Amino acid sequence: AYAGLDPVIRQSGKFNASHTRMSKRGNSLLRYALVWSAGNVVKNNHTFAEYYRHKTEDQGKSHYQALGHCAKKLVKSIYHMLKCNESFNLD
């Protein structure tokens, strides 16, 4: 949530919004760096490229929506590597 990549859920009573957006609460410079880093990772890593393709072609997301999803996946990967003191592994 510090990077502002978490979704905003809009609901009231019985109403549930069908679309959610990025909250953008948090550090805007960190979010900017993560989204553009995700763009670079998508170009150079097969796993992230396949995830990006799935989001754009199969789910119909726009380029920036898919990059936001890839940035969130990148943050989760970085967190896991730091927490477990591991290097990046595609397996």
Helices and strands as residue ranges (DSSP letters): E 7-8, E 11-12, E 15-16, E 21-22, H 28-44, H 46-53, I 54-58, H 63-84
